[in-house]
Amino acid sequence: MGNLGHQAARLAASKICDNIVKGLCKDPETEVVKLIDMWQKFMGDEKIDLNYDSARKMICDKDCTLNKYMHRLINEIDPHVLKTIALNLGFEAFVYGTKTIRKNREKYGCNVPWLILMDPTSACNLHCTGCWAAEYGHKLNLTFDEMDKVVTQGKELGVYLYMFTGGEPLVRKADLVKLCEKHNDCAFLAFTNGTLVDEAFCADLKRIGNLYLAISLEGFSEVNDLRRGTGVFAKVMHAMDLLKENGLVFGTSICYTSKNYKTVTSDEFIDMIVEKGCRYALYFHYMPVGNDASLELLPNPKQRLYIKDRVREIRNMTSGKGIFTMDFQNDGEFVGGCIAGGRNYFHINANGDAEPCVFIHYSGANIRTHSMLEILKQPLFMAYHDNQPFNENHYRPCPMLENPEILQRLVKETGAKSTDLQSPESAEHLCNKCKEYAQAWKPCADKLWAEEGHSN
């Protein structure tokens, strides 16, 4: 699709969305089905893992969790924000972006990501125990122009979804708002501790409509504040209240460990965040990154299996809790294994280093010296491209955590260097910490994969 064709398609999608948003209050089921129809039409023969007929059926079933979830969105989210989600995340990222990046993967013979994750700053207003981001120090920043260049070049490849980590990205919230304003056809999400959310920022979010938040939580106040500092949990609750009152889209980012895995998946915890207005909960397996990482926080196989089953139970859109959940380790089967190295995403730290993964701090390229396409073609990223999936069993997707011998080999073969500016960690040291975990998890994962009929 050329530039004029793309603009015409977006204009058509915008008009359809206007009409749908206007009709949502009167007959939401019919209007959302129209949205699915539009999506299916624009996707054409493009293959995606979505059963359109099943989605239509669930949306029209008033006893179904998805129907109730949809009604809460319509009743609680600002109409401008709803329309922007449909256009930027729906049309641009899912439809146009998916088609474009697939063509560019064929054209350039390398991975082209669906999203790019970047750190506007390494600075943070908190000092959380065990935070891997602290390894970069607290004085690094990407300039506005550098972030703008990443998005501009990314869009040329078909990337319309960008996420911010840190540090604390909202330390730079003025620049983030400015970036979202300039690229008003993209969707943005910031992983944040939530303590810098205020009324003025909520007004900005409502106005631009294309920046969403994932607020970090590790449990209730006692556990959360033990890691993040006294009073942080109360500030997060206040931030959620403000965001919900303003009709904004947000969710949680949760690191699960051997200590908190039951708490962060409990009925009490999930009911609380749903009531607060969270629309999604993004679960991340604890990774032993850094020379001082605590191995005792790694979940054992029994705990990991519990998390896998519980997260799927929560997100069940027929009978679940009414919140979308994703487990970035146990959901590998749905995304074909490891998504890093540009296959679906890659990470740019606050020093500009392009890393294959937010947890894999090695690089051979920097945005200050390389274009996006050059980064995707540099040796470490091409090693990811050529070796993915790292395991045919997608319950063992990671080249570090479940296949530690692989990351060591890739780093050695490509000459990638550690990007840790505080205490550089060798790939051997990092991966050796994962060997015992990988050996314990392998028989469980292999048994599960075989029982579920994934032999192919």
Phi and psi in degrees as a GROMACS rama.xvg file:
@    title "Ramachandran Plot"
@    xaxis  label "Phi"
@    yaxis  label "Psi"
@TYPE xy
-71.5989  176.154  GLY-2
-62.2406  -42.218  ASN-3
-66.823  -39.5627  LEU-4
-64.4271  -38.6179  GLY-5
-63.7465  -46.3089  HIS-6
-62.9856  -39.7511  GLN-7
-65.8083  -40.7278  ALA-8
-66.1142  -39.9794  ALA-9
-65.3976  -40.6228  ARG-10
-61.8247  -43.3783  LEU-11
-63.1807  -43.7989  ALA-12
-63.106  -38.07  ALA-13
-62.791  -43.4956  SER-14
-65.3381  -41.0435  LYS-15
-62.6874  -43.4504  ILE-16
-63.3813  -38.9004  CYS-17
-56.6468  -48.072  ASP-18
-65.9964  -38.4982  ASN-19
-66.3605  -45.8917  ILE-20
-61.0407  -39.1445  VAL-21
-62.626  -34.5868  LYS-22
-91.9588  -1.5261  GLY-23
-61.4641  -39.8334  LEU-24
-67.716  -31.7676  CYS-25
-81.09  -46.7103  LYS-26
-148.18  76.3355  ASP-27
-60.87  -39.0885  PRO-28
-60.0596  -47.6216  GLU-29
-62.4848  -41.6113  THR-30
-69.5086  -39.3279  GLU-31
-70.3983  -34.5379  VAL-32
-61.4169  -38.5547  VAL-33
-59.5696  -38.1808  LYS-34
-64.6778  -41.591  LEU-35
-64.7845  -40.9967  ILE-36
-58.5053  -44.234  ASP-37
-62.2541  -44.6813  MET-38
-59.1635  -47.4598  TRP-39
-61.9394  -39.1647  GLN-40
-64.5687  -46.5532  LYS-41
-66.9726  -34.2537  PHE-42
-71.8679  -28.6008  MET-43
59.8948  -126.967  GLY-44
-87.9989  1.76892  ASP-45
-63.3145  128.624  GLU-46
-85.2471  124.521  LYS-47
-135.979  158.203  ILE-48
-83.8172  65.8895  ASP-49
-139.906  125.143  LEU-50
-90.3424  100.456  ASN-51
-59.2963  -42.8099  TYR-52
-64.6036  -40.9624  ASP-53
-64.8201  -41.0223  SER-54
-62.118  -43.9352  ALA-55
-60.4638  -43.3896  ARG-56
-63.3959  -45.2792  LYS-57
-65.6949  -38.4642  MET-58
-64.6021  -34.5149  ILE-59
-86.6147  -8.27823  CYS-60
-88.965  107.289  ASP-61
-68.0877  -13.7318  LYS-62
-91.9583  -3.5586  ASP-63
-86.9678  143.507  CYS-64
-58.086  -39.7474  THR-65
-61.5633  -38.5994  LEU-66
-62.5302  -44.2586  ASN-67
-68.0023  -38.7831  LYS-68
-60.6047  -44.1357  TYR-69
-61.9995  -43.6002  MET-70
-62.997  -38.4059  HIS-71
-65.5109  -40.8332  ARG-72
-58.6384  -48.0918  LEU-73
-64.5009  -39.2295  ILE-74
-79.9106  -24.406  ASN-75
-112.649  -21.878  GLU-76
-93.4596  139.213  ILE-77
-57.4822  133.853  ASP-78
-56.5585  -38.8628  PRO-79
-63.9411  -40.0295  HIS-80
-65.798  -41.406  VAL-81
-59.3543  -46.5912  LEU-82
-63.9078  -40.9879  LYS-83
-64.4471  -37.762  THR-84
-61.2552  -47.4216  ILE-85
-59.4013  -41.1599  ALA-86
-77.9176  -50.9457  LEU-87
-81.3212  -46.5773  ASN-88
-81.637  -40.7709  LEU-89
-74.5122  -65.648  GLY-90
-72.1659  -55.1249  PHE-91
-67.7429  -53.1381  GLU-92
-77.7718  -51.6966  ALA-93
-75.9035  -41.4687  PHE-94
-91.6308  -72.8919  VAL-95
-61.9761  -44.354  TYR-96
-62.8473  -45.4013  GLY-97
-59.0757  -46.4485  THR-98
-61.7181  -44.3192  LYS-99
-68.3492  -45.3479  THR-100
-67.2482  -33.1206  ILE-101
-66.0166  -39.1035  ARG-102
-65.8602  -40.8621  LYS-103
-71.0811  -28.2219  ASN-104
-62.7491  -41.7034  ARG-105
-68.3766  -42.841  GLU-106
-63.9419  -43.8173  LYS-107
-100.427  -9.58981  TYR-108
66.1988  32.9615  GLY-109
-146.22  172.215  CYS-110
-67.0561  139.922  ASN-111
-128.954  120.446  VAL-112
-77.4502  160.696  PRO-113
-87.6266  -24.6364  TRP-114
-145.41  156.686  LEU-115
-122.953  131.8  ILE-116
-105.813  129.923  LEU-117
-142.274  154.125  MET-118
-102.875  106.941  ASP-119
-60.8228  -30.2568  PRO-120
-155.647  155.862  THR-121
-95.712  -5.03534  SER-122
-73.6849  150.352  ALA-123
-149.635  147.979  CYS-124
-87.6246  -2.8388  ASN-125
-120.047  169.238  LEU-126
-134.215  72.9182  HIS-127
-74.0532  140.283  CYS-128
-63.3594  129.619  THR-129
75.9713  16.8174  GLY-130
-74.5812  119.29  CYS-131
-66.4964  -28.9688  TRP-132
-63.4206  -25.0524  ALA-133
-64.5919  -17.1753  ALA-134
-62.5368  -23.0938  GLU-135
-82.5435  -7.0291  TYR-136
88.7204  -175.616  GLY-137
-123.835  19.387  HIS-138
-124.274  9.83471  LYS-139
-96.0689  145.633  LEU-140
-148.192  144.464  ASN-141
-89.9267  134.863  LEU-142
-72.6743  164.31  THR-143
-58.2052  -43.1168  PHE-144
-62.7177  -35.9473  ASP-145
-68.1459  -41.9976  GLU-146
-65.5677  -39.7688  MET-147
-61.3366  -39.8759  ASP-148
-65.6206  -39.6335  LYS-149
-59.9101  -47.4084  VAL-150
-67.6221  -42.5142  VAL-151
-60.9764  -47.8865  THR-152
-68.6854  -35.4389  GLN-153
-62.826  -42.6715  GLY-154
-62.2179  -33.603  LYS-155
-63.1871  -26.1283  GLU-156
-92.3457  -9.41373  LEU-157
106.308  11.1576  GLY-158
-91.077  117.572  VAL-159
-122.955  12.3681  TYR-160
-127.302  127.649  LEU-161
-132.645  138.445  TYR-162
-123.09  148.7  MET-163
-116.633  132.529  PHE-164
-125.413  -160.057  THR-165
-168.85  -146.126  GLY-166
40.7967  -167.817  GLY-167
-109.562  107.154  GLU-168
-60.5512  -27.441  PRO-169
-75.0951  -5.21197  LEU-170
-59.2155  -27.2797  VAL-171
-109.444  31.6998  ARG-172
-63.1308  -28.4843  LYS-173
-63.5942  -43.3285  ALA-174
-69.5089  -35.2556  ASP-175
-65.4309  -42.5879  LEU-176
-61.9767  -43.5765  VAL-177
-60.8386  -40.9993  LYS-178
-65.6943  -42.1425  LEU-179
-65.7635  -35.9467  CYS-180
-64.9283  -45.0575  GLU-181
-66.8145  -41.5188  LYS-182
-104.666  66.1485  HIS-183
-77.9735  7.25423  ASN-184
-102.417  0.783671  ASP-185
-106.428  161.882  CYS-186
-107.895  140.205  ALA-187
-130.235  145.722  PHE-188
-137.384  134.763  LEU-189
-113.923  126.96  ALA-190
-82.8657  120.879  PHE-191
-140.098  154.893  THR-192
-80.0218  -10.0049  ASN-193
84.6196  -8.49953  GLY-194
-76.6602  -13.3431  THR-195
-101.627  9.31103  LEU-196
-78.4669  125.127  VAL-197
-138.764  -179.088  ASP-198
-60.5507  -41.5333  GLU-199
-63.4146  -41.6822  ALA-200
-67.1182  -39.2768  PHE-201
-60.2574  -38.8461  CYS-202
-63.1624  -40.5794  ALA-203
-63.4646  -44.311  ASP-204
-61.7725  -40.3789  LEU-205
-67.4588  -37.3557  LYS-206
-69.2538  -46.4777  ARG-207
-80.0947  -36.8222  ILE-208
75.7074  -3.69857  GLY-209
-122.128  18.4597  ASN-210
-122.987  124.024  LEU-211
-119.828  161.314  TYR-212
-120.844  147.941  LEU-213
-124.252  108.265  ALA-214
-93.6443  128.702  ILE-215
-71.2753  131.36  SER-216
-142.648  141.812  LEU-217
-119.09  6.97288  GLU-218
148.934  -157.294  GLY-219
-82.143  -175.696  PHE-220
-56.5994  -43.0344  SER-221
-62.2716  -49.112  GLU-222
-72.4768  -45.2246  VAL-223
-60.2379  -46.3252  ASN-224
-74.035  -22.6426  ASP-225
-62.6858  -36.4026  LEU-226
-88.446  -39.3985  ARG-227
-100.73  -17.8715  ARG-228
119.816  149.198  GLY-229
-59.663  131.327  THR-230
89.1063  -7.42392  GLY-231
-66.9318  -40.1179  VAL-232
-59.4233  -43.2909  PHE-233
-62.7773  -38.0876  ALA-234
-66.4351  -37.1696  LYS-235
-65.4997  -42.6771  VAL-236
-61.2911  -40.3544  MET-237
-65.2006  -41.4414  HIS-238
-61.3602  -43.0191  ALA-239
-62.9637  -39.5671  MET-240
-61.0157  -45.0458  ASP-241
-61.8862  -45.4248  LEU-242
-63.6113  -41.575  LEU-243
-66.9874  -42.9272  LYS-244
-60.3391  -30.8972  GLU-245
-93.0558  5.48883  ASN-246
69.2098  38.1608  GLY-247
-105.276  160.079  LEU-248
-97.5675  125.989  VAL-249
-155.808  165.59  PHE-250
-151.821  -159.853  GLY-251
-121.522  155.286  THR-252
-118.923  121.581  SER-253
-126.696  122.408  ILE-254
-93.8127  117.266  CYS-255
-98.6613  141.455  TYR-256
-132.593  179.973  THR-257
-65.6214  -18.5189  SER-258
-93.0178  -33.4119  LYS-259
-115.764  4.07813  ASN-260
-60.4596  -33.5606  TYR-261
-78.6258  -37.4463  LYS-262
-62.1263  -46.4994  THR-263
-77.7211  -2.27054  VAL-264
-120.184  9.35959  THR-265
-73.1539  155.513  SER-266
-56.618  -41.9355  ASP-267
-61.444  -44.9577  GLU-268
-68.2578  -47.2856  PHE-269
-64.0229  -43.8316  ILE-270
-59.6675  -36.9714  ASP-271
-64.9469  -48.4327  MET-272
-71.8048  -30.6272  ILE-273
-65.8676  -44.2816  VAL-274
-62.9993  -33.3599  GLU-275
-73.0471  -14.7916  LYS-276
110.276  8.69941  GLY-277
-68.3328  135.421  CYS-278
-101.687  -16.6252  ARG-279
-151.556  154.144  TYR-280
-132.237  116.917  ALA-281
-101.798  112.335  LEU-282
-96.8699  130.394  TYR-283
-121.574  127.503  PHE-284
-65.6204  135.11  HIS-285
-58.2175  132.342  TYR-286
-116.807  131.773  MET-287
-81.1066  57.2071  PRO-288
-85.0136  135.197  VAL-289
104.927  150.376  GLY-290
-62.8966  -25.471  ASN-291
-105.007  17.5049  ASP-292
-62.7733  145.522  ALA-293
-94.1792  114.457  SER-294
-72.9872  -22.5614  LEU-295
-68.9153  -13.9098  GLU-296
-83.5944  -10.6993  LEU-297
-66.4988  127.595  LEU-298
-64.2227  143.519  PRO-299
-82.5102  170.537  ASN-300
-54.9484  -41.6588  PRO-301
-62.9305  -40.8  LYS-302
-68.0594  -39.1351  GLN-303
-66.1685  -40.6599  ARG-304
-62.6308  -38.5895  LEU-305
-60.1879  -46.7876  TYR-306
-61.3203  -45.5672  ILE-307
-54.5126  -51.0591  LYS-308
-68.6496  -39.7707  ASP-309
-69.228  -41.7534  ARG-310
-62.2842  -39.6762  VAL-311
-69.0537  -34.7484  ARG-312
-65.0755  -42.049  GLU-313
-64.2835  -42.4472  ILE-314
-86.1137  -3.71727  ARG-315
-52.408  115.706  ASN-316
-85.1975  7.74745  MET-317
-100.096  -41.4136  THR-318
-135.199  9.92688  SER-319
-82.1816  -161.995  GLY-320
-83.5759  -9.0425  LYS-321
85.3306  34.4478  GLY-322
-146.153  139.203  ILE-323
-82.4858  125.968  PHE-324
-119.013  149.3  THR-325
-141.068  134.829  MET-326
-112.306  109.439  ASP-327
-74.8898  4.94035  PHE-328
-115.553  -43.7735  GLN-329
-85.9413  -8.203  ASN-330
-98.1762  19.7323  ASP-331
-57.7901  -30.6759  GLY-332
-64.0778  -25.2937  GLU-333
-85.5726  -14.2838  PHE-334
-123.972  12.4233  VAL-335
73.9434  31.4317  GLY-336
94.2655  -143.927  GLY-337
-63.4109  131.596  CYS-338
-103.054  3.58898  ILE-339
-86.0592  -174.491  ALA-340
67.9764  20.8161  GLY-341
89.7958  -3.04407  GLY-342
-62.9343  -48.0408  ARG-343
-124.795  -20.8047  ASN-344
-161.905  164.707  TYR-345
-149.663  173.148  PHE-346
-121.545  137.971  HIS-347
-116.855  117.474  ILE-348
-81.701  178.017  ASN-349
-71.8392  -6.59872  ALA-350
-95.4529  -1.69843  ASN-351
90.0295  -0.261342  GLY-352
-71.3761  133.31  ASP-353
-91.9811  113.02  ALA-354
-109.375  146.427  GLU-355
-64.1149  -28.5604  PRO-356
-149.093  153.147  CYS-357
-65.1569  -19.3822  VAL-358
-102.544  -4.65656  PHE-359
-111.643  96.8577  ILE-360
-92.1428  63.9106  HIS-361
-136.204  146.569  TYR-362
-156.092  157.972  SER-363
-132.224  12.1541  GLY-364
-153.39  156.459  ALA-365
-137.497  143.554  ASN-366
-65.4976  -16.4886  ILE-367
-81.2565  -12.9489  ARG-368
-126.157  -9.84962  THR-369
-133.058  146.562  HIS-370
-78.9451  169.263  SER-371
-58.837  -42.9706  MET-372
-67.1212  -39.1643  LEU-373
-63.397  -37.6066  GLU-374
-62.1416  -46.2373  ILE-375
-66.8435  -19.8031  LEU-376
-102.227  1.52072  LYS-377
-74.0438  159.081  GLN-378
-52.7128  -46.3942  PRO-379
-64.0378  -41.23  LEU-380
-68.8278  -37.4816  PHE-381
-69.4198  -30.3685  MET-382
-65.1029  -38.8803  ALA-383
-61.6787  -48.9889  TYR-384
-56.0359  -44.1722  HIS-385
-78.2643  -20.736  ASP-386
-106.605  -8.34329  ASN-387
-79.5906  142.738  GLN-388
-72.07  149.177  PRO-389
-75.9128  -14.321  PHE-390
-154.718  136.297  ASN-391
-67.1763  -19.6767  GLU-392
-89.2256  108.62  ASN-393
-78.5457  2.98233  HIS-394
-84.4354  -0.594288  TYR-395
-129.588  62.274  ARG-396
-82.1844  -27.0197  PRO-397
-87.9411  136.803  CYS-398
-74.519  -5.7208  PRO-399
-107.382  -59.9689  MET-400
-70.1368  -48.1027  LEU-401
-102.987  -16.6404  GLU-402
-134.652  60.181  ASN-403
-61.3525  -23.0294  PRO-404
-68.309  -24.6486  GLU-405
-73.5433  -47.4415  ILE-406
-61.6442  -40.543  LEU-407
-56.9509  -45.5496  GLN-408
-63.8551  -44.682  ARG-409
-64.1493  -42.2916  LEU-410
-64.6414  -42.206  VAL-411
-65.6419  -45.4174  LYS-412
-67.6626  -31.9306  GLU-413
-96.7405  -9.96811  THR-414
71.7848  19.9606  GLY-415
-64.6025  146.991  ALA-416
-111.279  151.755  LYS-417
-64.5428  137.593  SER-418
-100.071  2.81835  THR-419
-73.7059  110.262  ASP-420
-84.504  -14.475  LEU-421
-92.2997  -47.3831  GLN-422
-149.9  81.231  SER-423
-51.7818  134.91  PRO-424
-118.052  128.616  GLU-425
-71.4277  154.567  SER-426
-62.5086  -33.6733  ALA-427
-63.8631  -44.1498  GLU-428
-65.3807  -43.8163  HIS-429
-61.7256  -49.0596  LEU-430
-74.0181  -30.0407  CYS-431
-61.6431  -30.7786  ASN-432
-68.0494  -19.0997  LYS-433
-98.2313  -9.67742  CYS-434
-60.6483  -48.6582  LYS-435
-63.6671  -42.0577  GLU-436
-60.1058  -48.2948  TYR-437
-61.8316  -40.4594  ALA-438
-66.0363  -37.4195  GLN-439
-72.3021  -36.0623  ALA-440
-78.5927  -29.1317  TRP-441
-53.9376  -53.5327  LYS-442
-62.6595  -34.9968  PRO-443
-66.4219  -46.7227  CYS-444
-65.1279  -42.0809  ALA-445
-66.2448  -39.7756  ASP-446
-63.4452  -44.3662  LYS-447
-63.6853  -43.9232  LEU-448
-62.8682  -42.1004  TRP-449
-68.86  -42.6008  ALA-450
-63.1298  -31.7748  GLU-451
-85.5416  0.615126  GLU-452
76.0518  33.0727  GLY-453
-97.1721  22.2439  HIS-454
-57.0042  -24.5616  SER-455
